[in-house]
Amino acid sequence: MKPTILLLMLVLSVTIAVINAEAFTYGGFDINFIGKAHEKYDSNVTYSKNKAKEDLITDLLVGIDVVKEEKTWEASLLGNLRQEIFASNRKFDNLSEDVTLDLRKEFTMYDRIFLNNSFLHADEPTTFDDASGSGDGRNSYCRNNMNLRYERDMSKQIMVSAEYTNGIYIHTRSGYTDSYMNRGGLSMMYMPGPETTFSLMYDITRRDFDAYGDILKNTALAGIRQYLTPQIYYDCMAGADFSRSIDDENFTTVNLMMALTDNFTKTTSGNIKLEKKYNDTFYSSSQSDYWRFSGTLKSRPLKRLAANASAYYSRSEYTNVGSTYEYFGARLSLIYDIRENIQADLSYSYSQKESGAISGYDKSVMSVGVSVLF
C-alpha cells in the first residue's frame, strides 16, 4: 500500500471525526475508526553504537475498534495498519500491522472463560521490554500470543483458574532463530478479607527454537496483595524456577516480584515494580540471570490535559557465554483533548543499551501528532 493511500484515509478520518464524534452500530456491534498522524525525530534509526543514523519519520496509522456486549458475554477486536516513511533512509520505510481479539463468556455466576489473541508484525521493538531483549540493529518480526483462561469461584473467598498460552515468534532477519512457546498453569486465590489476597501458582513452560532445541521450565510461586490504605497496596510473588537449559543442564533459581501501587488522587496514580528471575525469551535460546525495575506515573492535572511518565531498567547476565546486557529507558508524554474524540500529543523517549565495547546504542525519539476516534 502506498503511503499516499494511508494519508488520504487519515485525512478522511479526521474530516469525519470533526463532523461526527459518535461511534456507529451495525448488527449490535459498536464500531469506531481510528486515525493517527505523527512526525518523529529519531537520533538512531539503526540501533547502532558506531553506525548511528538520525532521521525524520512520518508515522501514519489507521485502525478499527469493534465491540459487542451482551449480558453473559462480550467481544472486542482492535486492528491497526501503520506506515512509517523515512525522510533520508528510505530503505527503512515499512508497513506494520497489529490485531488484538478479546472474548469473555460467563457460563454461570460462578465460572467464566477468557480468550485473548494478539498479533504483531513490526520492523523494530515497540516496548522497552522488547528492546532490552532483542539484539542491535533493526529486526522485522512477526509475533502471535494466544491466552485461554478458565476461572471458577469455589466460594466467596476462593477462586481457582486454569490457563494455557501459546506463542509464535518469527524473525525475518538472518542470524536469528524462530521460536515457539507453550505454557500451561494452575492458580488459586484466597481472599480472607477485602484488604488481603493470597495466591498460589504453578505452571510449565516449553520454548522450542528452530535448529537449537528446547528449554523446559517449571515455576512455583506464592504471593500476596495487601492494601495498606484504600489507595495504596503492594504485591509480592516469590518462589522458584526449575529449569532445563537448551544444553540439557538442570538448575533451580529464585523467582521474585515486588510492586507498590499508589492511587494518590482521583487523577494521579503511580507504580513501581522489581523483578528477579532466570529469564528465557522469544529472542534467544540462552537464558539469563535477570533483574528488572520499572515505574510509571500517570496524572491528569487539567480536565483536558494528561501527563504520563515511565522509567525502565534491566540487567541480563548470560553466564554460559560470559556476557552482560544492561538497558535503560525513560518516556514522557503529554496528551491534550482538543475535542471529545480528537487528541494532540507530544512525547519524548530516551533509551540506552550497554553490551560491550562494540554493541549497544543510545537512542532519543521526539514525537508530535494528532489522534482521532470516530
C-alpha atoms as a printed R data frame, in Angstrom:
    type eleno elety resid chain resno       x       y      z
1   ATOM     1    CA   MET     A     1   0.000   0.000  0.000
2   ATOM     2    CA   LYS     A     2   1.407   3.390 -0.987
3   ATOM     3    CA   PRO     A     3   1.910   5.980  1.779
4   ATOM     4    CA   THR     A     4  -0.377   8.414 -0.062
5   ATOM     5    CA   ILE     A     5  -3.292   5.998  0.312
6   ATOM     6    CA   LEU     A     6  -2.869   5.885  4.087
7   ATOM     7    CA   LEU     A     7  -2.523   9.662  4.174
8   ATOM     8    CA   LEU     A     8  -5.782  10.137  2.233
9   ATOM     9    CA   MET     A     9  -7.536   7.672  4.555
10  ATOM    10    CA   LEU     A    10  -6.249   9.627  7.566
11  ATOM    11    CA   VAL     A    11  -7.405  12.976  6.171
12  ATOM    12    CA   LEU     A    12 -10.830  11.470  5.512
13  ATOM    13    CA   SER     A    13 -10.998  10.082  9.058
14  ATOM    14    CA   VAL     A    14 -10.165  13.473 10.578
15  ATOM    15    CA   THR     A    15 -12.871  15.139  8.481
16  ATOM    16    CA   ILE     A    16 -15.495  12.611  9.546
17  ATOM    17    CA   ALA     A    17 -14.380  12.856 13.194
18  ATOM    18    CA   VAL     A    18 -14.892  16.616 13.223
19  ATOM    19    CA   ILE     A    19 -18.364  16.212 11.743
20  ATOM    20    CA   ASN     A    20 -19.499  13.271 13.867
21  ATOM    21    CA   ALA     A    21 -17.931  12.106 17.128
22  ATOM    22    CA   GLU     A    22 -20.394   9.273 17.702
23  ATOM    23    CA   ALA     A    23 -19.500   5.625 17.037
24  ATOM    24    CA   PHE     A    24 -21.981   3.827 14.844
25  ATOM    25    CA   THR     A    25 -23.641   0.483 15.439
26  ATOM    26    CA   TYR     A    26 -24.100  -2.335 12.941
27  ATOM    27    CA   GLY     A    27 -25.723  -5.653 13.857
28  ATOM    28    CA   GLY     A    28 -25.328  -4.897 17.552
29  ATOM    29    CA   PHE     A    29 -21.597  -4.131 17.190
30  ATOM    30    CA   ASP     A    30 -20.240  -0.730 18.268
31  ATOM    31    CA   ILE     A    31 -17.696   0.340 15.652
32  ATOM    32    CA   ASN     A    32 -15.079   3.075 15.962
33  ATOM    33    CA   PHE     A    33 -12.447   4.041 13.420
34  ATOM    34    CA   ILE     A    34  -9.044   5.370 14.458
35  ATOM    35    CA   GLY     A    35  -6.694   7.739 12.679
36  ATOM    36    CA   LYS     A    36  -3.278   8.969 13.834
37  ATOM    37    CA   ALA     A    37  -0.547  11.100 12.259
38  ATOM    38    CA   HIS     A    38   2.817  11.856 13.887
39  ATOM    39    CA   GLU     A    39   6.101  13.452 12.941
40  ATOM    40    CA   LYS     A    40   9.110  11.979 14.767
41  ATOM    41    CA   TYR     A    41  12.782  12.728 15.167
42  ATOM    42    CA   ASP     A    42  14.884   9.615 15.838
43  ATOM    43    CA   SER     A    43  18.572  10.034 16.717
44  ATOM    44    CA   ASN     A    44  19.456   6.394 15.964
45  ATOM    45    CA   VAL     A    45  17.206   4.590 13.477
46  ATOM    46    CA   THR     A    46  19.847   1.874 13.020
47  ATOM    47    CA   TYR     A    47  20.023   0.879 16.729
48  ATOM    48    CA   SER     A    48  23.822   1.016 16.437
49  ATOM    49    CA   LYS     A    49  26.679   2.331 18.591
50  ATOM    50    CA   ASN     A    50  29.209   3.096 15.848
51  ATOM    51    CA   LYS     A    51  26.939   3.479 12.791
52  ATOM    52    CA   ALA     A    52  24.066   5.515 14.203
53  ATOM    53    CA   LYS     A    53  21.911   7.436 11.708
54  ATOM    54    CA   GLU     A    54  19.364  10.103 12.577
55  ATOM    55    CA   ASP     A    55  16.194  10.753 10.604
56  ATOM    56    CA   LEU     A    56  12.787  12.401 10.474
57  ATOM    57    CA   ILE     A    57   9.886   9.967 10.227
58  ATOM    58    CA   THR     A    58   6.267  10.416  9.172
59  ATOM    59    CA   ASP     A    59   4.148   7.924 11.123
60  ATOM    60    CA   LEU     A    60   0.597   7.282  9.850
61  ATOM    61    CA   LEU     A    61  -1.931   4.889 11.386
62  ATOM    62    CA   VAL     A    62  -5.488   3.838 10.570
63  ATOM    63    CA   GLY     A    63  -7.417   1.349 12.695
64  ATOM    64    CA   ILE     A    64 -10.755  -0.080 13.673
65  ATOM    65    CA   ASP     A    65 -12.179  -0.918 17.112
66  ATOM    66    CA   VAL     A    66 -15.233  -3.219 17.243
67  ATOM    67    CA   VAL     A    67 -17.056  -4.098 20.487
68  ATOM    68    CA   LYS     A    68 -20.056  -6.338 21.178
69  ATOM    69    CA   GLU     A    69 -21.506  -6.599 24.695
70  ATOM    70    CA   GLU     A    70 -24.266  -8.926 25.863
71  ATOM    71    CA   LYS     A    71 -25.457  -9.968 29.312
72  ATOM    72    CA   THR     A    72 -23.238 -13.062 29.622
73  ATOM    73    CA   TRP     A    73 -20.533 -12.404 27.035
74  ATOM    74    CA   GLU     A    74 -18.567  -9.688 25.317
75  ATOM    75    CA   ALA     A    75 -16.125  -9.490 22.427
76  ATOM    76    CA   SER     A    76 -13.767  -6.836 21.093
77  ATOM    77    CA   LEU     A    77 -11.481  -6.588 18.072
78  ATOM    78    CA   LEU     A    78  -8.822  -3.899 17.594
79  ATOM    79    CA   GLY     A    79  -6.782  -3.717 14.390
80  ATOM    80    CA   ASN     A    80  -4.240  -1.145 13.219
81  ATOM    81    CA   LEU     A    81  -2.320  -0.560  9.995
82  ATOM    82    CA   ARG     A    82   0.755   1.656 10.378
83  ATOM    83    CA   GLN     A    83   3.054   3.218  7.770
84  ATOM    84    CA   GLU     A    84   6.440   4.777  8.600
85  ATOM    85    CA   ILE     A    85   8.071   6.987  5.965
86  ATOM    86    CA   PHE     A    86  11.726   7.970  6.493
87  ATOM    87    CA   ALA     A    87  12.950  11.288  5.102
88  ATOM    88    CA   SER     A    88  16.554  10.191  4.438
89  ATOM    89    CA   ASN     A    89  16.795   6.416  4.935
90  ATOM    90    CA   ARG     A    90  14.028   5.355  2.580
91  ATOM    91    CA   LYS     A    91  15.118   1.712  2.714
92  ATOM    92    CA   PHE     A    92  13.684   1.653  6.251
93  ATOM    93    CA   ASP     A    93  10.151   2.589  5.077
94  ATOM    94    CA   ASN     A    94   7.849  -0.063  6.492
95  ATOM    95    CA   LEU     A    95   4.259  -1.133  6.947
96  ATOM    96    CA   SER     A    96   3.320  -2.834 10.237
97  ATOM    97    CA   GLU     A    97   0.115  -4.423 11.491
98  ATOM    98    CA   ASP     A    98  -1.351  -5.412 14.843
99  ATOM    99    CA   VAL     A    99  -4.613  -7.182 15.690
100 ATOM   100    CA   THR     A   100  -5.977  -7.931 19.182
101 ATOM   101    CA   LEU     A   101  -9.020 -10.106 19.879
102 ATOM   102    CA   ASP     A   102 -10.640 -10.382 23.339
103 ATOM   103    CA   LEU     A   103 -13.534 -12.672 24.265
104 ATOM   104    CA   ARG     A   104 -15.243 -13.213 27.627
105 ATOM   105    CA   LYS     A   105 -18.033 -15.687 28.346
106 ATOM   106    CA   GLU     A   106 -19.832 -16.260 31.661
107 ATOM   107    CA   PHE     A   107 -21.285 -19.768 31.890
108 ATOM   108    CA   THR     A   108 -22.830 -19.190 35.316
109 ATOM   109    CA   MET     A   109 -22.372 -16.583 38.031
110 ATOM   110    CA   TYR     A   110 -19.540 -18.766 39.363
111 ATOM   111    CA   ASP     A   111 -17.448 -19.620 36.289
112 ATOM   112    CA   ARG     A   112 -16.213 -17.827 33.205
113 ATOM   113    CA   ILE     A   113 -13.706 -18.141 30.362
114 ATOM   114    CA   PHE     A   114 -11.418 -15.578 28.705
115 ATOM   115    CA   LEU     A   115  -9.651 -15.690 25.349
116 ATOM   116    CA   ASN     A   116  -7.056 -13.176 24.171
117 ATOM   117    CA   ASN     A   117  -5.123 -13.329 20.915
118 ATOM   118    CA   SER     A   118  -2.658 -10.621 19.874
119 ATOM   119    CA   PHE     A   119  -0.756 -10.492 16.594
120 ATOM   120    CA   LEU     A   120   2.021  -8.031 15.775
121 ATOM   121    CA   HIS     A   121   4.171  -7.526 12.707
122 ATOM   122    CA   ALA     A   122   6.713  -4.759 13.283
123 ATOM   123    CA   ASP     A   123  10.037  -3.517 11.918
124 ATOM   124    CA   GLU     A   124  11.583  -2.648 15.309
125 ATOM   125    CA   PRO     A   125  10.901  -3.143 19.056
126 ATOM   126    CA   THR     A   126   7.687  -1.474 20.259
127 ATOM   127    CA   THR     A   127   8.331  -1.501 24.041
128 ATOM   128    CA   PHE     A   128  11.291  -1.124 26.415
129 ATOM   129    CA   ASP     A   129  10.873  -4.788 27.344
130 ATOM   130    CA   ASP     A   130  11.177  -5.864 23.693
131 ATOM   131    CA   ALA     A   131  14.184  -3.609 23.088
132 ATOM   132    CA   SER     A   132  16.051  -4.861 26.162
133 ATOM   133    CA   GLY     A   133  15.903  -8.470 24.977
134 ATOM   134    CA   SER     A   134  16.487  -8.052 21.250
135 ATOM   135    CA   GLY     A   135  19.841  -7.582 19.518
136 ATOM   136    CA   ASP     A   136  21.306  -4.446 17.982
137 ATOM   137    CA   GLY     A   137  20.137  -3.242 14.583
138 ATOM   138    CA   ARG     A   138  16.677  -3.200 13.024
139 ATOM   139    CA   ASN     A   139  14.848  -6.513 13.125
140 ATOM   140    CA   SER     A   140  11.497  -7.124 11.442
141 ATOM   141    CA   TYR     A   141   9.466  -9.857 13.114
142 ATOM   142    CA   CYS     A   142   6.007 -11.404 13.493
143 ATOM   143    CA   ARG     A   143   4.676 -12.385 16.925
144 ATOM   144    CA   ASN     A   144   1.413 -14.028 17.927
145 ATOM   145    CA   ASN     A   145   0.334 -14.732 21.513
146 ATOM   146    CA   MET     A   146  -2.831 -16.636 22.412
147 ATOM   147    CA   ASN     A   147  -4.033 -16.969 26.005
148 ATOM   148    CA   LEU     A   148  -7.008 -19.048 27.184
149 ATOM   149    CA   ARG     A   149  -8.069 -18.872 30.863
150 ATOM   150    CA   TYR     A   150 -10.890 -20.530 32.788
151 ATOM   151    CA   GLU     A   151 -11.918 -19.210 36.229
152 ATOM   152    CA   ARG     A   152 -14.260 -20.656 38.815
153 ATOM   153    CA   ASP     A   153 -15.410 -19.210 42.147
154 ATOM   154    CA   MET     A   154 -15.373 -22.078 44.646
155 ATOM   155    CA   SER     A   155 -16.745 -19.760 47.339
156 ATOM   156    CA   LYS     A   156 -16.866 -16.056 48.142
157 ATOM   157    CA   GLN     A   157 -13.246 -16.304 49.270
158 ATOM   158    CA   ILE     A   158 -11.637 -18.835 46.902
159 ATOM   159    CA   MET     A   159 -11.162 -18.701 43.135
160 ATOM   160    CA   VAL     A   160  -9.269 -21.246 41.024
161 ATOM   161    CA   SER     A   161  -8.154 -20.938 37.413
162 ATOM   162    CA   ALA     A   162  -6.521 -22.934 34.628
163 ATOM   163    CA   GLU     A   163  -4.587 -21.271 31.848
164 ATOM   164    CA   TYR     A   164  -2.930 -22.112 28.517
165 ATOM   165    CA   THR     A   165  -0.692 -19.812 26.467
166 ATOM   166    CA   ASN     A   166   0.769 -20.329 23.006
167 ATOM   167    CA   GLY     A   167   3.354 -18.017 21.439
168 ATOM   168    CA   ILE     A   168   4.945 -17.873 17.994
169 ATOM   169    CA   TYR     A   169   7.882 -15.595 17.117
170 ATOM   170    CA   ILE     A   170   9.126 -15.423 13.519
171 ATOM   171    CA   HIS     A   171  12.220 -13.412 12.509
172 ATOM   172    CA   THR     A   172  12.772 -12.039  9.027
173 ATOM   173    CA   ARG     A   173  16.410 -11.089  9.733
174 ATOM   174    CA   SER     A   174  19.107 -13.666  9.074
175 ATOM   175    CA   GLY     A   175  21.133 -14.876 12.031
176 ATOM   176    CA   TYR     A   176  18.098 -15.164 14.345
177 ATOM   177    CA   THR     A   177  16.143 -18.309 15.057
178 ATOM   178    CA   ASP     A   178  12.354 -18.610 15.162
179 ATOM   179    CA   SER     A   179  10.802 -19.810 18.405
180 ATOM   180    CA   TYR     A   180   7.570 -21.310 19.718
181 ATOM   181    CA   MET     A   181   6.242 -21.321 23.269
182 ATOM   182    CA   ASN     A   182   3.618 -23.428 25.053
183 ATOM   183    CA   ARG     A   183   2.661 -22.827 28.681
184 ATOM   184    CA   GLY     A   184   0.064 -24.409 30.947
185 ATOM   185    CA   GLY     A   185  -0.699 -23.406 34.507
186 ATOM   186    CA   LEU     A   186  -2.972 -23.644 37.547
187 ATOM   187    CA   SER     A   187  -3.566 -20.981 40.197
188 ATOM   188    CA   MET     A   188  -5.664 -20.309 43.272
189 ATOM   189    CA   MET     A   189  -6.582 -17.075 45.051
190 ATOM   190    CA   TYR     A   190  -7.815 -16.856 48.639
191 ATOM   191    CA   MET     A   191  -9.382 -13.613 49.919
192 ATOM   192    CA   PRO     A   192  -9.872 -13.706 53.706
193 ATOM   193    CA   GLY     A   193 -10.976 -10.067 53.640
194 ATOM   194    CA   PRO     A   194 -11.284  -7.064 51.329
195 ATOM   195    CA   GLU     A   195  -7.750  -5.863 52.107
196 ATOM   196    CA   THR     A   196  -5.794  -9.107 51.600
197 ATOM   197    CA   THR     A   197  -5.490 -11.653 48.784
198 ATOM   198    CA   PHE     A   198  -3.219 -14.706 48.882
199 ATOM   199    CA   SER     A   199  -2.311 -16.628 45.722
200 ATOM   200    CA   LEU     A   200  -0.602 -19.849 44.648
201 ATOM   201    CA   MET     A   201   0.569 -20.580 41.096
202 ATOM   202    CA   TYR     A   202   2.238 -23.432 39.235
203 ATOM   203    CA   ASP     A   203   2.998 -23.559 35.523
204 ATOM   204    CA   ILE     A   204   5.100 -25.400 32.959
205 ATOM   205    CA   THR     A   205   6.696 -23.582 30.022
206 ATOM   206    CA   ARG     A   206   8.409 -25.065 26.986
207 ATOM   207    CA   ARG     A   207  10.174 -22.974 24.341
208 ATOM   208    CA   ASP     A   208  11.291 -24.578 21.085
209 ATOM   209    CA   PHE     A   209  13.970 -22.918 18.938
210 ATOM   210    CA   ASP     A   210  14.498 -23.918 15.325
211 ATOM   211    CA   ALA     A   211  17.860 -25.656 14.812
212 ATOM   212    CA   TYR     A   212  18.742 -25.457 18.531
213 ATOM   213    CA   GLY     A   213  16.321 -27.494 20.636
214 ATOM   214    CA   ASP     A   214  14.065 -26.593 23.537
215 ATOM   215    CA   ILE     A   215  14.001 -25.095 27.034
216 ATOM   216    CA   LEU     A   216  11.743 -26.503 29.764
217 ATOM   217    CA   LYS     A   217  10.826 -24.621 32.948
218 ATOM   218    CA   ASN     A   218   8.579 -25.403 35.918
219 ATOM   219    CA   THR     A   219   7.597 -22.407 38.058
220 ATOM   220    CA   ALA     A   220   6.044 -22.481 41.548
221 ATOM   221    CA   LEU     A   221   5.057 -19.189 43.224
222 ATOM   222    CA   ALA     A   222   3.195 -17.943 46.286
223 ATOM   223    CA   GLY     A   223   2.031 -14.355 46.596
224 ATOM   224    CA   ILE     A   224   0.066 -11.701 48.439
225 ATOM   225    CA   ARG     A   225  -1.686  -8.430 47.635
226 ATOM   226    CA   GLN     A   226  -2.129  -6.263 50.717
227 ATOM   227    CA   TYR     A   227  -3.884  -2.905 50.908
228 ATOM   228    CA   LEU     A   228  -2.110  -0.572 53.317
229 ATOM   229    CA   THR     A   229  -4.723   2.158 52.834
230 ATOM   230    CA   PRO     A   230  -7.716   2.409 50.469
231 ATOM   231    CA   GLN     A   231  -5.336   3.952 47.885
232 ATOM   232    CA   ILE     A   232  -2.042   2.096 48.495
233 ATOM   233    CA   TYR     A   233  -1.327  -1.599 48.078
234 ATOM   234    CA   TYR     A   234   1.668  -3.850 47.458
235 ATOM   235    CA   ASP     A   235   2.064  -7.114 45.535
236 ATOM   236    CA   CYS     A   236   4.672  -9.754 46.268
237 ATOM   237    CA   MET     A   237   5.258 -13.086 44.495
238 ATOM   238    CA   ALA     A   238   8.106 -15.412 45.471
239 ATOM   239    CA   GLY     A   239   9.097 -18.918 44.507
240 ATOM   240    CA   ALA     A   240  11.447 -20.911 42.304
241 ATOM   241    CA   ASP     A   241  12.055 -21.916 38.696
242 ATOM   242    CA   PHE     A   242  13.146 -25.486 37.960
243 ATOM   243    CA   SER     A   243  14.726 -25.321 34.513
244 ATOM   244    CA   ARG     A   244  16.342 -27.495 31.874
245 ATOM   245    CA   SER     A   245  18.502 -25.472 29.518
246 ATOM   246    CA   ILE     A   246  18.978 -25.995 25.808
247 ATOM   247    CA   ASP     A   247  22.244 -27.800 26.722
248 ATOM   248    CA   ASP     A   248  20.323 -30.250 28.965
249 ATOM   249    CA   GLU     A   249  21.614 -28.710 32.195
250 ATOM   250    CA   ASN     A   250  19.230 -28.708 35.175
251 ATOM   251    CA   PHE     A   251  19.189 -25.902 37.745
252 ATOM   252    CA   THR     A   252  16.954 -24.196 40.313
253 ATOM   253    CA   THR     A   253  16.734 -20.407 40.614
254 ATOM   254    CA   VAL     A   254  14.814 -17.768 42.583
255 ATOM   255    CA   ASN     A   255  11.742 -16.080 41.064
256 ATOM   256    CA   LEU     A   256  10.730 -12.861 42.831
257 ATOM   257    CA   MET     A   257   8.395  -9.942 42.085
258 ATOM   258    CA   MET     A   258   7.577  -6.960 44.309
259 ATOM   259    CA   ALA     A   259   5.384  -3.991 43.374
260 ATOM   260    CA   LEU     A   260   3.886  -0.954 45.090
261 ATOM   261    CA   THR     A   261   0.896   0.965 43.700
262 ATOM   262    CA   ASP     A   262  -0.436   4.303 44.961
263 ATOM   263    CA   ASN     A   263  -3.612   5.931 43.664
264 ATOM   264    CA   PHE     A   264  -2.664   9.333 45.050
265 ATOM   265    CA   THR     A   265  -5.839  11.098 43.927
266 ATOM   266    CA   LYS     A   266  -8.693  10.508 41.501
267 ATOM   267    CA   THR     A   267  -6.487  11.885 38.731
268 ATOM   268    CA   THR     A   268  -2.993  10.684 39.711
269 ATOM   269    CA   SER     A   269  -1.553   7.198 40.197
270 ATOM   270    CA   GLY     A   270   1.895   5.630 40.319
271 ATOM   271    CA   ASN     A   271   3.505   2.198 40.365
272 ATOM   272    CA   ILE     A   272   6.997   0.766 40.925
273 ATOM   273    CA   LYS     A   273   7.958  -2.857 40.287
274 ATOM   274    CA   LEU     A   274  11.043  -5.032 40.851
275 ATOM   275    CA   GLU     A   275  11.580  -8.487 39.317
276 ATOM   276    CA   LYS     A   276  14.322 -11.088 39.728
277 ATOM   277    CA   LYS     A   277  14.341 -14.397 37.855
278 ATOM   278    CA   TYR     A   278  16.237 -16.630 35.473
279 ATOM   279    CA   ASN     A   279  14.815 -15.402 32.202
280 ATOM   280    CA   ASP     A   280  14.057 -17.003 28.855
281 ATOM   281    CA   THR     A   281  12.607 -15.085 25.919
282 ATOM   282    CA   PHE     A   282  11.471 -15.436 22.326
283 ATOM   283    CA   TYR     A   283  14.648 -13.698 21.167
284 ATOM   284    CA   SER     A   284  17.379 -16.043 22.368
285 ATOM   285    CA   SER     A   285  17.884 -19.709 23.223
286 ATOM   286    CA   SER     A   286  20.274 -18.631 26.018
287 ATOM   287    CA   GLN     A   287  18.832 -17.986 29.479
288 ATOM   288    CA   SER     A   288  19.983 -15.123 31.697
289 ATOM   289    CA   ASP     A   289  20.148 -14.081 35.334
290 ATOM   290    CA   TYR     A   290  17.681 -11.231 35.011
291 ATOM   291    CA   TRP     A   291  16.811  -8.121 37.048
292 ATOM   292    CA   ARG     A   292  14.188  -5.567 36.031
293 ATOM   293    CA   PHE     A   293  12.964  -2.349 37.638
294 ATOM   294    CA   SER     A   294  10.123  -0.290 36.195
295 ATOM   295    CA   GLY     A   295   7.981   2.619 37.306
296 ATOM   296    CA   THR     A   296   5.063   4.611 35.928
297 ATOM   297    CA   LEU     A   297   3.331   7.850 36.888
298 ATOM   298    CA   LYS     A   298   0.018   8.936 35.348
299 ATOM   299    CA   SER     A   299  -1.730  12.220 36.018
300 ATOM   300    CA   ARG     A   300  -4.437  14.474 34.643
301 ATOM   301    CA   PRO     A   301  -3.568  17.909 36.059
302 ATOM   302    CA   LEU     A   302  -6.254  19.581 33.934
303 ATOM   303    CA   LYS     A   303  -9.573  18.330 32.616
304 ATOM   304    CA   ARG     A   304  -8.217  18.184 29.071
305 ATOM   305    CA   LEU     A   305  -4.544  17.506 29.785
306 ATOM   306    CA   ALA     A   306  -2.950  14.178 30.726
307 ATOM   307    CA   ALA     A   307   0.721  13.562 31.537
308 ATOM   308    CA   ASN     A   308   2.418  10.150 31.678
309 ATOM   309    CA   ALA     A   309   5.968   9.217 32.671
310 ATOM   310    CA   SER     A   310   7.712   5.844 32.788
311 ATOM   311    CA   ALA     A   311  11.183   4.501 33.553
312 ATOM   312    CA   TYR     A   312  12.716   1.086 32.914
313 ATOM   313    CA   TYR     A   313  15.976  -0.660 33.804
314 ATOM   314    CA   SER     A   314  17.008  -4.260 33.207
315 ATOM   315    CA   ARG     A   315  20.188  -6.282 33.591
316 ATOM   316    CA   SER     A   316  20.694  -9.675 31.921
317 ATOM   317    CA   GLU     A   317  23.766 -11.783 32.693
318 ATOM   318    CA   TYR     A   318  24.350 -14.736 30.370
319 ATOM   319    CA   THR     A   319  26.677 -16.889 32.445
320 ATOM   320    CA   ASN     A   320  27.069 -19.567 29.743
321 ATOM   321    CA   VAL     A   321  28.647 -17.099 27.289
322 ATOM   322    CA   GLY     A   322  30.118 -14.647 29.826
323 ATOM   323    CA   SER     A   323  28.262 -11.523 28.669
324 ATOM   324    CA   THR     A   324  26.109  -8.930 30.419
325 ATOM   325    CA   TYR     A   325  23.485  -6.610 28.897
326 ATOM   326    CA   GLU     A   326  22.096  -3.520 30.591
327 ATOM   327    CA   TYR     A   327  19.185  -1.482 29.282
328 ATOM   328    CA   PHE     A   328  17.712   1.823 30.465
329 ATOM   329    CA   GLY     A   329  14.665   3.598 29.060
330 ATOM   330    CA   ALA     A   330  12.527   6.596 30.015
331 ATOM   331    CA   ARG     A   331   9.486   8.178 28.381
332 ATOM   332    CA   LEU     A   332   7.442  11.319 28.985
333 ATOM   333    CA   SER     A   333   4.217  12.168 27.146
334 ATOM   334    CA   LEU     A   334   1.600  14.939 27.207
335 ATOM   335    CA   ILE     A   335  -1.879  14.412 25.761
336 ATOM   336    CA   TYR     A   336  -4.360  17.244 25.195
337 ATOM   337    CA   ASP     A   337  -8.044  16.651 24.397
338 ATOM   338    CA   ILE     A   338  -8.894  19.085 21.606
339 ATOM   339    CA   ARG     A   339 -12.369  17.608 21.414
340 ATOM   340    CA   GLU     A   340 -14.010  14.531 22.895
341 ATOM   341    CA   ASN     A   341 -12.709  12.425 20.008
342 ATOM   342    CA   ILE     A   342  -9.588  14.367 18.929
343 ATOM   343    CA   GLN     A   343  -6.298  14.414 20.839
344 ATOM   344    CA   ALA     A   344  -2.941  16.107 20.291
345 ATOM   345    CA   ASP     A   345   0.139  14.571 21.891
346 ATOM   346    CA   LEU     A   346   3.810  15.317 22.454
347 ATOM   347    CA   SER     A   347   6.295  12.708 23.680
348 ATOM   348    CA   TYR     A   348   9.997  12.165 24.264
349 ATOM   349    CA   SER     A   349  11.816   8.920 24.996
350 ATOM   350    CA   TYR     A   350  15.422   8.008 25.667
351 ATOM   351    CA   SER     A   351  16.968   4.541 25.744
352 ATOM   352    CA   GLN     A   352  20.460   3.194 26.252
353 ATOM   353    CA   LYS     A   353  21.741  -0.339 25.841
354 ATOM   354    CA   GLU     A   354  25.177  -1.452 27.003
355 ATOM   355    CA   SER     A   355  26.584  -4.809 25.928
356 ATOM   356    CA   GLY     A   356  30.296  -4.366 25.377
357 ATOM   357    CA   ALA     A   357  32.675  -2.073 23.518
358 ATOM   358    CA   ILE     A   358  31.193  -2.762 20.078
359 ATOM   359    CA   SER     A   359  27.490  -3.442 20.538
360 ATOM   360    CA   GLY     A   360  24.879  -1.334 22.330
361 ATOM   361    CA   TYR     A   361  23.466   2.085 21.484
362 ATOM   362    CA   ASP     A   362  21.906   5.371 22.646
363 ATOM   363    CA   LYS     A   363  18.590   6.486 21.172
364 ATOM   364    CA   SER     A   364  16.356   9.562 21.537
365 ATOM   365    CA   VAL     A   365  12.920   9.894 19.933
366 ATOM   366    CA   MET     A   366  10.714  13.001 19.941
367 ATOM   367    CA   SER     A   367   7.190  12.806 18.512
368 ATOM   368    CA   VAL     A   368   4.297  15.214 17.963
369 ATOM   369    CA   GLY     A   369   0.963  14.309 16.424
370 ATOM   370    CA   VAL     A   370  -2.819  14.038 16.475
371 ATOM   371    CA   SER     A   371  -5.214  11.129 17.037
372 ATOM   372    CA   VAL     A   372  -8.895  10.881 16.134
373 ATOM   373    CA   LEU     A   373 -11.632   8.423 17.055
374 ATOM   374    CA   PHE     A   374 -14.887   8.310 15.134
